Amino acid sequence: MATTKNKKTNPAVSGETFTSLQISTKNADAAEMERKLHLLYQLQQTDSKIDAIYLLRGELPLEVRDLEDEVAGLKTKQAAVQKEIKEIEGFIADKKNEMEERRLSIKKYEQQRNEARNSREFESLSKEIEFQQLEVQLAEKRANEGTKKLVEKKEELALIAEEMKGRQTDLENKQKELENIEKETEREEEQLRQVSAGYQEQLDARMLAAYEKVRGNVRNKMAVVTVVRGACGGCFNKIPPQREIDIDESRKIVVCEYCGRILVSSRFAEEDSAPASEEKTAKKAAKKK
Protein backbone atom coordinates (compact mmCIF):
# COMPACT_ATOMS: atom_id res chain seq x y z
CA MET A 1 0.00 0.00 0.00
CA ALA A 2 1.40 3.38 -0.96
CA THR A 3 1.93 5.86 1.85
CA THR A 4 0.52 9.39 1.91
CA LYS A 5 2.46 11.75 -0.36
CA ASN A 6 4.68 14.27 1.45
CA LYS A 7 3.63 17.86 0.87
CA LYS A 8 7.22 18.70 -0.08
CA THR A 9 7.48 16.01 -2.78
CA ASN A 10 8.49 17.61 -6.06
CA PRO A 11 7.60 16.00 -9.41
CA ALA A 12 11.16 16.67 -10.47
CA VAL A 13 12.40 13.99 -8.05
CA SER A 14 9.71 11.40 -8.79
CA GLY A 15 12.34 9.17 -10.41
CA GLU A 16 14.70 9.38 -7.44
CA THR A 17 16.45 6.20 -6.33
CA PHE A 18 18.48 5.33 -3.26
CA THR A 19 21.49 4.81 -5.54
CA SER A 20 21.41 8.44 -6.68
CA LEU A 21 20.82 9.56 -3.10
CA GLN A 22 23.81 7.48 -2.04
CA ILE A 23 25.97 9.68 -4.26
CA SER A 24 24.31 13.02 -3.46
CA THR A 25 24.46 12.50 0.33
CA LYS A 26 28.03 11.24 0.41
CA ASN A 27 29.30 14.18 2.46
CA ALA A 28 26.19 14.70 4.60
CA ASP A 29 26.39 15.30 8.36
CA ALA A 30 26.83 11.92 10.11
CA ALA A 31 24.36 12.57 12.95
CA GLU A 32 21.74 13.97 10.59
CA MET A 33 22.21 11.03 8.21
CA GLU A 34 21.73 8.52 11.03
CA ARG A 35 18.59 10.37 12.12
CA LYS A 36 17.17 10.22 8.57
CA LEU A 37 18.06 6.55 8.17
CA HIS A 38 16.31 5.82 11.46
CA LEU A 39 13.28 7.82 10.30
CA LEU A 40 13.22 5.83 7.06
CA TYR A 41 13.34 2.60 9.02
CA GLN A 42 10.52 3.74 11.31
CA LEU A 43 8.47 4.87 8.30
CA GLN A 44 8.96 1.46 6.71
CA GLN A 45 7.91 -0.34 9.88
CA THR A 46 4.78 1.81 10.16
CA ASP A 47 3.84 1.36 6.51
CA SER A 48 4.42 -2.39 6.84
CA LYS A 49 1.85 -2.48 9.64
CA ILE A 50 -0.62 -0.69 7.36
CA ASP A 51 0.21 -3.22 4.64
CA ALA A 52 -0.52 -6.01 7.13
CA ILE A 53 -4.00 -4.56 7.70
CA TYR A 54 -4.64 -4.65 3.96
CA LEU A 55 -3.28 -8.20 3.89
CA LEU A 56 -5.79 -9.09 6.61
CA ARG A 57 -8.54 -7.93 4.28
CA GLY A 58 -6.99 -10.18 1.67
CA GLU A 59 -8.87 -10.51 -1.60
CA LEU A 60 -12.14 -9.29 -0.07
CA PRO A 61 -12.10 -5.82 -1.70
CA LEU A 62 -11.43 -7.41 -5.10
CA GLU A 63 -14.08 -10.06 -4.52
CA VAL A 64 -16.60 -7.37 -3.58
CA ARG A 65 -15.81 -5.39 -6.74
CA ASP A 66 -16.03 -8.52 -8.90
CA LEU A 67 -19.41 -9.44 -7.38
CA GLU A 68 -20.66 -5.87 -7.84
CA ASP A 69 -19.64 -6.01 -11.50
CA GLU A 70 -21.26 -9.42 -11.88
CA VAL A 71 -24.54 -8.26 -10.30
CA ALA A 72 -24.51 -5.14 -12.50
CA GLY A 73 -23.92 -7.34 -15.55
CA LEU A 74 -26.80 -9.63 -14.60
CA LYS A 75 -29.09 -6.62 -14.11
CA THR A 76 -28.18 -5.38 -17.59
CA LYS A 77 -28.80 -8.83 -19.02
CA GLN A 78 -32.10 -9.07 -17.14
CA ALA A 79 -33.23 -5.72 -18.55
CA ALA A 80 -32.28 -6.82 -22.08
CA VAL A 81 -34.24 -10.09 -21.78
CA GLN A 82 -37.24 -8.25 -20.32
CA LYS A 83 -37.15 -5.91 -23.31
CA GLU A 84 -37.01 -8.90 -25.67
CA ILE A 85 -39.99 -10.47 -23.90
CA LYS A 86 -42.03 -7.30 -24.37
CA GLU A 87 -41.09 -7.17 -28.04
CA ILE A 88 -42.04 -10.84 -28.54
CA GLU A 89 -45.33 -10.33 -26.71
CA GLY A 90 -46.03 -7.34 -28.96
CA PHE A 91 -45.13 -9.41 -32.04
CA ILE A 92 -47.48 -12.24 -30.98
CA ALA A 93 -50.30 -9.75 -30.31
CA ASP A 94 -49.76 -8.21 -33.77
CA LYS A 95 -49.91 -11.61 -35.43
CA LYS A 96 -53.11 -12.52 -33.57
CA ASN A 97 -54.67 -9.24 -34.64
CA GLU A 98 -53.57 -9.91 -38.18
CA MET A 99 -55.13 -13.40 -38.07
CA GLU A 100 -58.41 -11.92 -36.80
CA GLU A 101 -58.47 -9.25 -39.49
CA ARG A 102 -57.76 -11.77 -42.25
CA ARG A 103 -60.48 -14.12 -40.96
CA LEU A 104 -62.93 -11.23 -41.11
CA SER A 105 -61.75 -10.56 -44.65
CA ILE A 106 -62.33 -14.23 -45.54
CA LYS A 107 -65.91 -14.03 -44.24
CA LYS A 108 -66.47 -10.88 -46.27
CA TYR A 109 -65.03 -12.43 -49.44
CA GLU A 110 -67.05 -15.65 -48.93
CA GLN A 111 -70.23 -13.60 -48.68
CA GLN A 112 -69.28 -11.72 -51.84
CA ARG A 113 -68.45 -14.99 -53.62
CA ASN A 114 -71.88 -16.37 -52.72
CA GLU A 115 -73.36 -13.36 -54.48
CA ALA A 116 -71.01 -13.52 -57.50
CA ARG A 117 -72.75 -12.76 -60.81
CA ASN A 118 -70.37 -14.73 -63.01
CA SER A 119 -67.64 -17.37 -62.90
CA ARG A 120 -64.88 -14.83 -63.41
CA GLU A 121 -65.90 -12.89 -60.30
CA PHE A 122 -66.34 -16.16 -58.40
CA GLU A 123 -62.86 -17.35 -59.33
CA SER A 124 -61.26 -13.99 -58.39
CA LEU A 125 -62.90 -14.02 -54.98
CA SER A 126 -61.92 -17.67 -54.44
CA LYS A 127 -58.28 -16.80 -55.09
CA GLU A 128 -58.48 -13.89 -52.64
CA ILE A 129 -59.97 -16.20 -50.01
CA GLU A 130 -57.21 -18.73 -50.61
CA PHE A 131 -54.58 -16.01 -50.28
CA GLN A 132 -56.09 -14.77 -47.02
CA GLN A 133 -56.19 -18.34 -45.65
CA LEU A 134 -52.48 -18.77 -46.46
CA GLU A 135 -51.75 -15.48 -44.71
CA VAL A 136 -53.71 -16.67 -41.67
CA GLN A 137 -51.64 -19.87 -41.61
CA LEU A 138 -48.40 -17.92 -41.94
CA ALA A 139 -49.41 -15.48 -39.16
CA GLU A 140 -50.39 -18.43 -36.96
CA LYS A 141 -47.04 -20.09 -37.63
CA ARG A 142 -45.18 -16.88 -36.73
CA ALA A 143 -47.30 -16.48 -33.59
CA ASN A 144 -46.53 -20.06 -32.53
CA GLU A 145 -42.82 -19.49 -33.12
CA GLY A 146 -43.06 -16.31 -31.06
CA THR A 147 -44.87 -18.18 -28.27
CA LYS A 148 -42.13 -20.82 -28.20
CA LYS A 149 -39.44 -18.15 -28.09
CA LEU A 150 -41.38 -16.33 -25.37
CA VAL A 151 -41.35 -19.45 -23.20
CA GLU A 152 -37.58 -19.79 -23.70
CA LYS A 153 -36.98 -16.16 -22.83
CA LYS A 154 -39.10 -16.38 -19.68
CA GLU A 155 -37.13 -19.44 -18.61
CA GLU A 156 -33.92 -17.54 -19.29
CA LEU A 157 -35.22 -14.60 -17.24
CA ALA A 158 -36.05 -16.92 -14.34
CA LEU A 159 -32.51 -18.37 -14.43
CA ILE A 160 -31.00 -14.88 -14.48
CA ALA A 161 -33.16 -13.85 -11.51
CA GLU A 162 -32.10 -16.96 -9.59
CA GLU A 163 -28.42 -16.41 -10.39
CA MET A 164 -28.67 -12.73 -9.48
CA LYS A 165 -30.30 -13.59 -6.17
CA GLY A 166 -27.40 -15.91 -5.35
CA ARG A 167 -24.77 -13.36 -6.40
CA GLN A 168 -26.56 -10.63 -4.46
CA THR A 169 -26.49 -12.80 -1.34
CA ASP A 170 -22.77 -13.50 -1.87
CA LEU A 171 -22.15 -9.78 -2.34
CA GLU A 172 -24.01 -8.83 0.83
CA ASN A 173 -22.06 -11.44 2.82
CA LYS A 174 -18.71 -10.29 1.42
CA GLN A 175 -19.58 -6.64 2.02
CA LYS A 176 -20.57 -7.42 5.60
CA GLU A 177 -17.36 -9.39 6.15
CA LEU A 178 -15.26 -6.54 4.70
CA GLU A 179 -17.12 -3.92 6.74
CA ASN A 180 -16.49 -5.91 9.94
CA ILE A 181 -12.77 -6.15 9.22
CA GLU A 182 -12.57 -2.46 8.27
CA LYS A 183 -14.45 -1.54 11.43
CA GLU A 184 -12.06 -3.57 13.57
CA THR A 185 -8.96 -2.06 11.97
CA GLU A 186 -10.23 1.44 11.17
CA ARG A 187 -8.90 3.14 14.31
CA GLU A 188 -5.55 1.33 14.16
CA GLU A 189 -5.12 2.16 10.48
CA GLU A 190 -5.92 5.83 11.04
CA GLN A 191 -3.42 6.03 13.91
CA LEU A 192 -0.74 4.34 11.79
CA ARG A 193 -1.44 6.70 8.90
CA GLN A 194 -0.94 9.68 11.20
CA VAL A 195 2.35 8.22 12.46
CA SER A 196 3.45 7.55 8.87
CA ALA A 197 2.58 11.11 7.84
CA GLY A 198 4.62 12.41 10.81
CA TYR A 199 7.70 10.50 9.67
CA GLN A 200 7.23 11.65 6.09
CA GLU A 201 7.09 15.31 7.21
CA GLN A 202 10.57 14.91 8.67
CA LEU A 203 12.10 13.47 5.50
CA ASP A 204 13.24 15.50 2.51
CA ALA A 205 11.42 15.10 -0.80
CA ARG A 206 14.21 13.25 -2.60
CA MET A 207 14.56 10.57 0.07
CA LEU A 208 10.81 10.09 0.32
CA ALA A 209 10.48 9.83 -3.48
CA ALA A 210 13.19 7.15 -3.56
CA TYR A 211 11.46 5.28 -0.74
CA GLU A 212 8.12 5.35 -2.60
CA LYS A 213 9.73 4.17 -5.84
CA VAL A 214 11.46 1.16 -4.27
CA ARG A 215 8.32 0.22 -2.34
CA GLY A 216 6.45 0.17 -5.62
CA ASN A 217 9.06 -2.03 -7.29
CA VAL A 218 9.48 -4.81 -4.70
CA ARG A 219 6.84 -7.44 -4.04
CA ASN A 220 6.75 -7.21 -0.25
CA LYS A 221 6.97 -3.36 -0.34
CA MET A 222 10.02 -3.42 1.94
CA ALA A 223 12.21 -0.56 0.74
CA VAL A 224 14.23 -0.30 3.98
CA VAL A 225 15.60 -3.46 5.61
CA THR A 226 18.12 -4.36 8.29
CA VAL A 227 21.11 -6.63 7.94
CA VAL A 228 20.25 -10.17 9.06
CA ARG A 229 23.20 -12.47 9.80
CA GLY A 230 25.43 -10.66 7.35
CA ALA A 231 22.83 -10.63 4.55
CA CYS A 232 20.29 -8.21 3.10
CA GLY A 233 17.01 -8.53 4.97
CA GLY A 234 15.13 -8.14 1.68
CA CYS A 235 16.78 -10.47 -0.85
CA PHE A 236 19.06 -12.38 1.63
CA ASN A 237 22.20 -11.98 -0.49
CA LYS A 238 25.44 -11.75 1.45
CA ILE A 239 26.91 -8.31 2.18
CA PRO A 240 30.70 -7.67 2.08
CA PRO A 241 32.17 -7.06 5.55
CA GLN A 242 33.27 -3.49 4.72
CA ARG A 243 29.78 -2.52 3.55
CA GLU A 244 28.35 -4.08 6.70
CA ILE A 245 30.59 -1.76 8.75
CA ASP A 246 29.35 1.24 6.75
CA ILE A 247 25.76 0.15 7.38
CA ASP A 248 26.34 -0.20 11.11
CA GLU A 249 27.98 3.26 11.32
CA SER A 250 24.91 4.81 9.62
CA ARG A 251 26.95 7.68 8.17
CA LYS A 252 25.72 7.26 4.61
CA ILE A 253 23.07 5.54 2.53
CA VAL A 254 24.05 2.00 1.61
CA VAL A 255 22.02 0.23 -1.05
CA CYS A 256 21.87 -3.52 -1.65
CA GLU A 257 23.59 -4.12 -4.98
CA TYR A 258 21.25 -7.03 -5.71
CA CYS A 259 17.74 -5.71 -4.94
CA GLY A 260 18.17 -1.94 -4.61
CA ARG A 261 16.79 -1.72 -1.06
CA ILE A 262 18.37 0.62 1.46
CA LEU A 263 20.20 -1.22 4.22
CA VAL A 264 20.19 0.00 7.82
CA SER A 265 21.79 -1.18 11.01
CA SER A 266 20.04 -3.94 12.94
CA ARG A 267 20.44 -1.82 16.11
CA PHE A 268 17.57 0.35 14.83
CA ALA A 269 15.28 -2.63 15.30
CA GLU A 270 16.79 -3.34 18.73
CA GLU A 271 16.40 0.29 19.83
CA ASP A 272 12.79 0.50 18.64
CA SER A 273 11.84 -2.78 20.31
CA ALA A 274 13.51 -1.93 23.64
CA PRO A 275 10.74 0.40 24.93
CA ALA A 276 8.14 -2.22 24.09
CA SER A 277 10.11 -4.88 25.97
CA GLU A 278 10.52 -2.60 28.98
CA GLU A 279 6.78 -1.89 28.98
CA LYS A 280 5.97 -5.62 28.91
CA THR A 281 8.41 -6.23 31.82
CA ALA A 282 6.82 -3.43 33.84
CA LYS A 283 3.34 -4.85 33.26
CA LYS A 284 4.45 -8.32 34.37
CA ALA A 285 6.04 -6.85 37.51
CA ALA A 286 2.85 -4.92 38.30
CA LYS A 287 0.78 -8.08 37.98
CA LYS A 288 3.05 -9.96 40.41
CA LYS A 289 2.61 -7.19 43.00
Beta strands, then each sheet from edge to edge (+ up, - down):
strand 1: 224-228
strand 2: 231-232
strand 3: 254-255
strand 4: 262-264
sheet 1: 2+ 1- 4- 3+
end
